Amino acid sequence: MEHARVGVIGTGLIGTGLIRLLSRQKDVSVSNILTRRNTEEMVGYPLHERLTNSVEELIQTSDLIVECSGDVIYGSEVIQKAMEAGLPIVTMNAELQVTTGSYFARKGFITEAEGDQPGCLAALNENIRQMGFKPVVYGNIKGFLNTNPSKEDMEFWSKRNGTTLGMTTSFTDGTKVQIEQALVANGLGGTIARDGLLGFASDDANDGGEQLARAAESTNMPISDYILSSKLPPGVFITATHDEGQQDTLRYYKMGMGPYYTLMTNYHLCHLEILKTIRRVLDGKGVLLNNSEHPKVSVAAIAKKKLDANQFIEQGIGSFDVRGEAVLIEGNENHIPIGVLRNARLKRPIEEGEMIQFSDVEIPESIALKAWNSILKEQITLK
């Protein structure tokens, strides 16, 4: 394809940055930009004339769709329609991938992009496997964690960083890293060492990676996890093994004595890297990363505080009521994924630290809920 028309879903931080980047390319261009906002009030927005509230218009004018709305429910509705039209989907929406991505992976082409940690880990994985390394740990680097931050603090940092309150909260309380590493575990054929991940504190990626690698020894498969450090760069790493015959050479190459070697990408540049994945897809090079057709890991909603019966939860991700925790689906089949916990009402009191179950809530129907039920039914059938 000499020139590709890219439709973008979302006008937040990521979507806006991507639109500016695409507007300067010769081989791709922005067809339409789907937003739920009033376009007449968005004067000065990049490529304002291409803003639309019409899903149909977006689909009809695009060769490929990039979903970066950050919204599981809405994003799933639009992707469903785009897939029915046969369009390939690129996402920067790990929340959607880990909730409904497996459902869509069975129906059409969907891949997460480079730029966020999962996509960067997938790219690093491709690179090091070509050199003969065998991953043991797919690692994320998190700079700060407070599982129950105050609304006042989150409003301050949200304003300072130019991110939404929900986004800021999900970063801080660990929900985001739990979601990212669940996606990585599913997409790269790994698992988790325990529910909630290990999250060792370490300012040395080699040391932190080795700690996680030792923990992975009992699983007989790679684990997806993170280390907590305010000093390391905001990147990703893979701790891996190699053939014993390469040990002396790897030592000479300053990789350490083995048996574990840690390789790092010391940045993730979000929307700037999405373009690499767009071109990958257009070149026919296939999926970089998705949640797989048969996921083993989900992200459950855990109460941050005692919640009352009949309490209304507007949204799970980024709320002050719950946070997300990566869990194995097997043994937790009744948990409610935090991505579908939206406009929900509790049927009973929930204790602080308790995992919320489907039987505990009333939630409205949605494509996302339908997709999760389909995924779960398939998992139970395969057992």
N, C-alpha and C positions, 0 to 999 in steps of 0.2 A: 504494500500500500504506500503510494508516494506521499500522500498527505492524509493525516487522520484527524477526525473531528472528535474531540474529547468533551463529554458532558460531565459537569461537576455538581455533586450534591453536597451542599453546605457552604455557608458564607461566614464561617468562624475564622479563627486564627489560621488553621491549616488550609482551608479552602481558599481563603483570600490570598495567602502566600503562593499557593499553587497557581491560581489564576494569573497573578502577576508574572510568574515564571513562564507559564505556557504562552502568554501573549508575546514573548520575545523569541519564540522558536519558529523555525522554518518548516519543520516536518510535521508538526502538530499544531492545532489551534483549539481554542475553546468554542464549542458550538453553543451551548446554553448552560446557564448556572441556575440550578433549582434551589429556591429558597422559600421558606414559609413566611418570611417578613413581607411587609408592604413595600413593593419595589419603588413606589413613588416617593417613599420616605428615605430611600437609600441613595440620595443624590451624592455624587462624588465617588461612589463605589467603582472599583476597576471594571471595565467593560459593562457599564451599567445597562447598556442597550441589550445585553444578552441575558439579563436576569429574567427569570420566569417562575411563576407559581404552578405551571402545568407540567406534570410528569410526562404526559403524552408528547408535548412539544420537545422536552429533553430527549426522550427516546427516539423520536422521529428524526432528529437532526444529528444524532451521535453515532460514531462507530465503536466507541468504548466509553464506559462510565466509570468515574472515580467517586467512590462514596466516602465522604469524610465529614459527615454531619455530627458524629459522636453520639448519635441517638439510635439505640437498638430497635425500638418499636417502629419508628418512622423509616429508618434506613432499610429495615427488612421489608416493609411494604413497597418501597420503591424498587428494591432489588428484585422482588418477586415479579413485578411488571416488566422490568428491563430484561430479565432472563426469559420471560415468555416471548419477548421480541428477539431473542437469540443474541443479545449483546454480552460481550465479556465484561466482567466486573473486577476492578481494582479497588481495594479498600485501604484506608488508614483508619481503621475502626476495630481495634482488637476486641472491644466490648461486644460488637456485633458478631465478629468471627467466632468467639468462644461460646456464644449463645445460640446463634442460628446458622453459623457458617457451614456446619456439617450437613445440614438440610439442603443448603444451596449447592454445596460441593457435589451432591448427587444429581442435581438438576441442570448444571451448566458450569461455565468457567468462572471461578472466583479465586482471587489471590490477594493476600495482604502485600502491601508495598514495602520496599526498603524505606528507611527513614525513622520509623519507630523501632523500639528495641527488638520486637519479634522478627520483623523483616530483616533487620541488620544481622541478627543471629543466623537467620536462614542463609543469607549471603555469605557470611563468614563460614558457615558449615559447608557450603558448596566448595569454597576456596580451600579449606584445610583438608577435606576429604580427598581432593585431587592430589594433595601432597602425601597421602598415605596415613594421615592422622585418623584416629578412631575416637570420636567424642565420648566423654564420660560425664561431663557437666556442661549444660547450656546455661551460661550465667549472665545475669543482669546486674548492673551496679546502681544501687539506690543511695541517694545522698542524705535523705532525712526520713524519719518515720515517727508518726504520732498517731496511734490507732484511734484516738478519740479527741481530735482537736476542737477548740472552741469556735463558735461561729464568728466571734469578733476577730480572732486571729486569721481565719480563712477569708473574711471580707477584706482585711488589710492586705494580705498577700495576693488576693485575686485582683484587687485594684492596682497594686504595685506591678504585677507581672502581666496585666492585660489579658488574663484568662478568666473564664467563667467561674463562679463560686463553686459549682458542682465539680468542674475539672480540677480546680485547686484542691478541693477536699478529697477527691478520689486519689490524687497524687500523694497527698499527705498521709492519709489513713491506711495506705498500703493496698487499697483496692486495685489500683492501676497495675502495680507490679504483680499482684496475684493473677489478674486477668492475662497480662502479657505472658507470664510463665506457664499458665495453663494452655494458652494457644501454642506456645513453643513445644510443650510436652506432647500435645496432640499432633501437631503438624510435623514434628521431626522424629516421631517414633520413640519418644521418651516417656518418663513417668515422673512422679513427685516422690520425694523421700518420706514425706508425711503430710497430712492435711495442714494447711496453713504455711507450708514451706519451712525451711530451716533458717534462712536469712542470717547467716553468721556475720558478725561485725569484724571487719578487717580492712586496714588501710593498705594492704599489700595483695594485689590480685593473685599473685602466685600462691601465697599462703592461703588466702580465702578459697581459691580454686582447689587447692589440695585438700583442705578440710572437707569441702563438699564432695570431692572425688572419693575420699575415704568413706564418707557416708553412703556413697552410691554403690560401694562394693557389694553390699548385701542385696541390691535390687536386680543385679544381672542385666541392667539396661541403663542407658544414660538418664540422668535426672535433670530436671529443669528447676532452677532455684535462683537465688540472688545473694549478694553480699552487701552489707550496709557500710558505707564510708562517705564521710564528708570531704575527703581529700582526693579520692580517685576521680578521674574524668568521667563524665556521664555517658559511658559507652557500654559495650557488651564484651563478653569473653567466652571462650570455650576451653575447658581443661580436657586434655586428650592424652591418649597413649600412642606409642609408635612401636614398630618392630625393634626388638632388642639390638639388631644389627646396625641400627642407626643411632644408638645411644651415644657413642663417642663423638660422632659428627654433630649431633644436636648439642652436646656439651660445648663443643668448639664454636658452634653458632650462638652461644650465650643463652641457650634455652634451659639450662639447668641440668641436673644429674638424672632426672627422670625418677620413677617411671611416668610421672605426670608432667605434662607440658601445657602451659597456659598461653593462648594466643588471643590478642585483644584488638578490638576496633575501639578507638578512644573517643568516638563521637557518634552521635546520631542527629541528622540534620533535617528530620521531619519532611516538610513539603518539598525541600530542595532535592531529596532523593527519590520522591515518587516518580519523577520523570524517567529515572532509570528503569523502573518496573513497567511503566507505560510502554517504553520502547522494547523492553523484553517481550511483553505480550504481543505487540504489533509485529515483532520479528519471529513470532511463532515458537518461542523458547519455553513455553509452558509455565506452570504454576511455580512461583517462588515459595509460597507458604500458604496453606489454609488449615482449617481446624480438623482436617481429615474426614473421611466418611464415617468413621467409627471411633469417636473420641472416648478417651478413658478418664479425662479430667474435666471438671466443671468448676464454677466459682459460686459458692453458696453465700447466702445473705446471713450475716451474724449480727445479732443485736448489740449495739454499742452501749445500751442502757436498758433499764427495765421499761418495757412497752406495755401499754394498757390495752385491754380488750376494746374493740371498736375503734382503735386508733387508726387514722388514715395515713398511709405512707405514699406521698406523691411520687417519689422515685427512689430506687435503691442506690444506684451508683451516684456517689457524691452527696449523699444525705447525711444528716446528723443523727439518724436513727439506726442505720445499719452500715456495715462495711463488708467487703468481699473477701472470701477466703477460698483458696484453691483446695478442692477435695476430689478424691476418687469417686467416680459415679457409682461404681459397684459398692454396695453397702450403704449408699446415701441416695437411693433412687427417688425418695420422696422430697428431697431438698428443693427449695425454689431457687433457681439461678438468679443471681442479683440483677442480671440484665432484663429479666421479664417482670421484676418486681416494680410495677408502675401503677399508680392509682389503685392501690390495694388497701383493703380494710381488714384489720386483724380480728379473728374470731375469738381469741383468748389472750390472756396476758402472756408476755414473753419475758423471760429473765435475761439479764445482761449476760452476754457471751453465748446465748443459745442460738442454735442453727434453726432458721425458720423453715418450716415444711409447707408443702402445698396445702395440706389439711388445715393449716393455721390461718389461711387467708382467703379472701374473696378478691379475685382480680378479673378485669374485663377480658373478653376475647380479643385476640390480635393474631396477625400472621406470625409474630415471634413466638407466641404461646403455642400455636399450632405446630410450628417448626420444632420447638423443643419436645413436645409430646411425641412427634414423629421420630425424633432422634432417640428418645428414651424407649419407645416401643421397639425400635430396631435393635437397641442394645440388649433389651430383655430377651428378644427373640434369638439373638446370637448366643446367649449364655447356655 
